């Protein structure tokens, strides 16, 4: 475990390799799983505010699900907030491109300049998941290893891309450049130590 600015970072972020391989998985993380993308409290009013601007980038089924359930839902099992789902399947904000690959409608709107919110940070950070315990003041970054991402692991190993480098932009977005630089320094120190043994 690495400690960076009072956050616990799993060694897996440094030791495991990962690069999303969308041609292989088709973005299955957008429709697999028991509930939608985890949302931070600060993202809830953002989704409320941007909905009308992103509607043109969503599917009719997604819009219907959001209008029926809300822009987000409370997950009973965890107590966390998450994106709504279409018939307990895909994320309501998911769309498909011409080749059948999942895309985030929010991110499509962001790329088009319609909104300044890229997408939920949990999606941007994936395969990294953040675990929090507000009472203990505990926050940890863990690598979420999932069988649907096996092609991403293979591509990451081929290109020798550590998980933390793959999600560099997301880490900087959430924690800042200084946090990423500290993590990168720790990773390089660990690699140097491993070479000496």
The 8 nearest C-alpha neighbors of each residue, nearest first, counted from 0:
[[1, 9, 10, 8, 7, 2, 11, 139],
 [2, 0, 8, 7, 9, 3, 10, 185],
 [1, 3, 7, 6, 5, 8, 4, 0],
 [4, 2, 6, 5, 182, 1, 7, 181],
 [3, 5, 6, 2, 178, 181, 7, 177],
 [6, 4, 3, 2, 7, 138, 137, 139],
 [7, 5, 3, 138, 4, 2, 139, 8],
 [8, 6, 139, 2, 1, 140, 138, 0],
 [9, 7, 140, 1, 0, 139, 2, 6],
 [8, 10, 0, 11, 141, 12, 140, 1],
 [9, 11, 0, 12, 13, 14, 8, 1],
 [12, 10, 14, 9, 15, 13, 142, 141],
 [13, 11, 162, 163, 10, 9, 14, 15],
 [12, 14, 11, 10, 161, 186, 15, 163],
 [13, 15, 11, 12, 10, 161, 16, 162],
 [16, 14, 11, 161, 13, 12, 162, 17],
 [17, 15, 161, 155, 160, 162, 156, 152],
 [16, 18, 155, 152, 162, 151, 160, 161],
 [19, 17, 155, 151, 154, 20, 165, 152],
 [20, 18, 151, 21, 17, 148, 150, 154],
 [21, 19, 151, 23, 22, 150, 18, 24],
 [22, 20, 25, 24, 23, 26, 19, 100],
 [21, 23, 25, 20, 24, 100, 26, 98],
 [24, 22, 21, 20, 25, 150, 151, 26],
 [23, 25, 21, 26, 27, 22, 20, 147],
 [26, 24, 100, 21, 22, 27, 23, 101],
 [27, 25, 101, 24, 28, 21, 100, 29],
 [26, 28, 29, 30, 25, 24, 31, 147],
 [29, 27, 31, 26, 30, 32, 147, 148],
 [30, 28, 27, 90, 26, 89, 31, 93],
 [89, 29, 31, 27, 28, 88, 90, 32],
 [32, 30, 28, 27, 29, 88, 89, 33],
 [33, 31, 34, 30, 28, 35, 88, 29],
 [32, 34, 31, 35, 87, 88, 30, 84],
 [35, 33, 32, 36, 81, 84, 74, 87],
 [36, 34, 82, 81, 90, 83, 84, 37],
 [35, 37, 81, 82, 38, 121, 122, 34],
 [38, 36, 81, 80, 121, 35, 82, 79],
 [39, 37, 81, 80, 42, 36, 119, 40],
 [38, 40, 42, 41, 37, 43, 80, 119],
 [41, 39, 42, 43, 38, 80, 44, 79],
 [42, 40, 39, 43, 44, 45, 38, 46],
 [41, 43, 45, 39, 40, 44, 38, 46],
 [42, 44, 45, 46, 40, 41, 47, 39],
 [45, 43, 47, 46, 42, 48, 41, 40],
 [44, 46, 42, 48, 43, 47, 49, 41],
 [47, 45, 43, 49, 48, 44, 50, 42],
 [48, 46, 44, 45, 50, 49, 43, 70],
 [47, 49, 45, 46, 50, 44, 51, 52],
 [50, 48, 52, 46, 51, 47, 45, 53],
 [49, 51, 53, 52, 47, 48, 46, 54],
 [50, 52, 54, 53, 49, 48, 55, 47],
 [53, 51, 49, 50, 54, 113, 114, 55],
 [52, 54, 50, 56, 55, 51, 108, 105],
 [55, 53, 57, 56, 51, 52, 50, 62],
 [54, 56, 53, 57, 52, 58, 51, 108],
 [55, 57, 104, 54, 53, 108, 107, 58],
 [58, 56, 104, 54, 55, 92, 94, 61],
 [57, 59, 61, 60, 94, 62, 56, 93],
 [58, 60, 62, 61, 63, 57, 64, 54],
 [61, 59, 63, 58, 62, 64, 85, 91],
 [62, 60, 91, 58, 64, 63, 59, 92],
 [61, 63, 59, 65, 64, 60, 66, 58],
 [62, 64, 60, 66, 61, 65, 67, 59],
 [63, 65, 67, 61, 62, 66, 85, 68],
 [66, 64, 69, 62, 70, 68, 67, 63],
 [65, 67, 63, 64, 69, 68, 62, 70],
 [66, 68, 64, 65, 69, 63, 62, 70],
 [69, 67, 65, 66, 64, 83, 70, 72],
 [68, 70, 65, 71, 66, 67, 72, 83],
 [69, 71, 65, 46, 83, 47, 82, 68],
 [72, 70, 82, 83, 69, 81, 80, 73],
 [71, 73, 81, 80, 83, 82, 74, 69],
 [72, 74, 80, 79, 75, 78, 81, 71],
 [75, 73, 78, 79, 76, 77, 80, 72],
 [74, 76, 78, 77, 73, 79, 72, 80],
 [77, 75, 74, 78, 79, 73, 34, 33],
 [76, 78, 79, 75, 74, 73, 80, 81],
 [77, 79, 74, 75, 76, 73, 80, 81],
 [80, 78, 77, 74, 73, 81, 37, 38],
 [79, 81, 73, 38, 72, 37, 74, 71],
 [82, 80, 37, 38, 35, 36, 72, 71],
 [81, 83, 71, 35, 36, 72, 90, 84],
 [84, 82, 71, 91, 72, 35, 90, 65],
 [85, 83, 90, 91, 87, 89, 88, 35],
 [84, 86, 91, 88, 89, 87, 64, 61],
 [85, 87, 88, 84, 89, 64, 60, 91],
 [88, 86, 84, 85, 89, 34, 33, 90],
 [87, 89, 86, 85, 30, 84, 90, 31],
 [30, 90, 88, 85, 84, 29, 91, 93],
 [89, 91, 84, 93, 92, 35, 29, 30],
 [90, 92, 61, 84, 85, 83, 93, 89],
 [91, 93, 104, 90, 61, 103, 57, 105],
 [94, 92, 103, 90, 91, 104, 102, 101],
 [93, 95, 102, 101, 58, 104, 57, 103],
 [96, 94, 101, 99, 100, 102, 97, 93],
 [95, 97, 99, 98, 100, 101, 102, 94],
 [96, 98, 99, 95, 100, 101, 94, 102],
 [99, 97, 96, 100, 95, 25, 22, 101],
 [100, 98, 95, 96, 97, 101, 25, 94],
 [101, 99, 25, 95, 96, 98, 26, 102],
 [102, 100, 95, 26, 94, 25, 93, 99],
 [103, 101, 94, 93, 95, 104, 100, 96],
 [102, 104, 93, 106, 105, 92, 94, 107],
 [105, 103, 107, 56, 57, 92, 106, 93],
 [106, 104, 108, 103, 107, 118, 53, 109],
 [105, 107, 109, 117, 103, 108, 104, 118],
 [106, 108, 104, 110, 109, 105, 111, 103],
 [107, 109, 111, 105, 113, 106, 110, 53],
 [110, 108, 106, 114, 112, 117, 111, 107],
 [111, 109, 107, 112, 108, 106, 113, 117],
 [110, 112, 108, 109, 113, 107, 114, 106],
 [113, 111, 109, 110, 114, 108, 115, 107],
 [112, 114, 108, 111, 109, 52, 115, 53],
 [115, 113, 109, 112, 116, 108, 49, 52],
 [114, 116, 109, 117, 112, 113, 108, 110],
 [117, 115, 114, 118, 109, 105, 106, 45],
 [116, 118, 106, 109, 115, 105, 119, 114],
 [119, 117, 106, 105, 116, 120, 123, 122],
 [120, 118, 121, 122, 38, 123, 117, 42],
 [119, 121, 123, 122, 124, 118, 169, 173],
 [120, 122, 124, 119, 123, 37, 125, 36],
 [123, 121, 125, 120, 124, 119, 36, 118],
 [122, 124, 120, 121, 169, 125, 119, 118],
 [125, 123, 121, 169, 127, 122, 166, 120],
 [126, 124, 127, 122, 123, 121, 128, 166],
 [125, 127, 143, 142, 124, 128, 144, 162],
 [128, 126, 125, 142, 124, 141, 143, 140],
 [127, 129, 141, 140, 143, 142, 126, 125],
 [128, 130, 140, 139, 141, 131, 127, 138],
 [129, 131, 139, 138, 140, 128, 132, 141],
 [132, 130, 138, 137, 133, 129, 139, 136],
 [131, 133, 137, 135, 134, 136, 138, 130],
 [132, 134, 136, 135, 131, 137, 138, 130],
 [135, 133, 136, 132, 137, 131, 138, 130],
 [136, 134, 137, 132, 133, 131, 138, 139],
 [137, 135, 133, 134, 132, 138, 131, 5],
 [136, 138, 132, 135, 131, 133, 139, 6],
 [139, 137, 131, 6, 130, 7, 132, 136],
 [138, 140, 7, 130, 129, 6, 8, 141],
 [139, 141, 129, 8, 128, 9, 7, 127],
 [142, 140, 9, 128, 127, 143, 139, 129],
 [141, 143, 127, 126, 12, 144, 11, 128],
 [144, 142, 126, 127, 141, 145, 128, 125],
 [143, 145, 142, 146, 126, 148, 149, 147],
 [144, 146, 147, 148, 143, 149, 126, 28],
 [147, 145, 148, 149, 144, 150, 152, 151],
 [146, 148, 145, 149, 24, 27, 28, 150],
 [147, 149, 151, 146, 150, 145, 152, 24],
 [150, 148, 152, 151, 146, 147, 153, 145],
 [151, 149, 153, 152, 148, 20, 154, 23],
 [152, 150, 19, 18, 20, 148, 154, 17],
 [151, 153, 17, 155, 149, 150, 154, 16],
 [152, 154, 150, 156, 151, 155, 157, 149],
 [155, 153, 157, 151, 156, 152, 18, 150],
 [156, 154, 17, 16, 18, 160, 152, 158],
 [155, 157, 159, 153, 16, 154, 158, 152],
 [156, 158, 154, 155, 159, 153, 160, 152],
 [157, 159, 155, 156, 160, 154, 18, 16],
 [160, 158, 156, 155, 157, 16, 161, 17],
 [159, 161, 155, 16, 158, 17, 162, 165],
 [162, 160, 16, 164, 13, 163, 15, 17],
 [161, 163, 12, 165, 17, 16, 164, 15],
 [162, 164, 12, 166, 165, 161, 167, 13],
 [165, 163, 167, 166, 161, 162, 160, 183],
 [164, 166, 162, 163, 167, 18, 161, 160],
 [165, 167, 163, 169, 164, 168, 124, 170],
 [166, 168, 164, 170, 169, 165, 163, 171],
 [169, 167, 171, 170, 166, 172, 165, 123],
 [168, 170, 172, 124, 166, 171, 167, 123],
 [171, 169, 167, 173, 172, 168, 174, 166],
 [170, 172, 175, 176, 168, 174, 169, 173],
 [173, 171, 169, 170, 175, 174, 168, 176],
 [174, 172, 170, 171, 175, 169, 120, 168],
 [173, 175, 171, 170, 178, 172, 176, 179],
 [176, 174, 171, 178, 177, 172, 173, 179],
 [175, 177, 171, 179, 178, 180, 174, 172],
 [176, 178, 180, 179, 175, 181, 174, 171],
 [179, 177, 181, 176, 180, 175, 174, 182],
 [180, 178, 182, 176, 181, 177, 183, 171],
 [179, 181, 183, 177, 182, 178, 184, 176],
 [182, 180, 184, 178, 183, 179, 177, 185],
 [181, 183, 179, 185, 184, 180, 186, 178],
 [182, 184, 180, 186, 181, 185, 179, 187],
 [185, 183, 181, 187, 182, 186, 180, 188],
 [184, 186, 188, 182, 183, 187, 189, 181],
 [187, 185, 183, 189, 184, 188, 13, 182],
 [186, 188, 190, 184, 189, 185, 191, 183],
 [187, 189, 185, 191, 186, 190, 184, 192],
 [190, 188, 192, 186, 187, 191, 185, 193],
 [189, 191, 187, 193, 192, 188, 186, 194],
 [190, 192, 188, 194, 193, 189, 187, 195],
 [193, 191, 189, 195, 190, 194, 188, 196],
 [194, 192, 190, 196, 195, 191, 189, 188],
 [195, 193, 191, 192, 196, 190, 189, 188],
 [196, 194, 192, 193, 191, 190, 189, 188],
 [195, 193, 194, 192, 191, 190, 189, 188]]
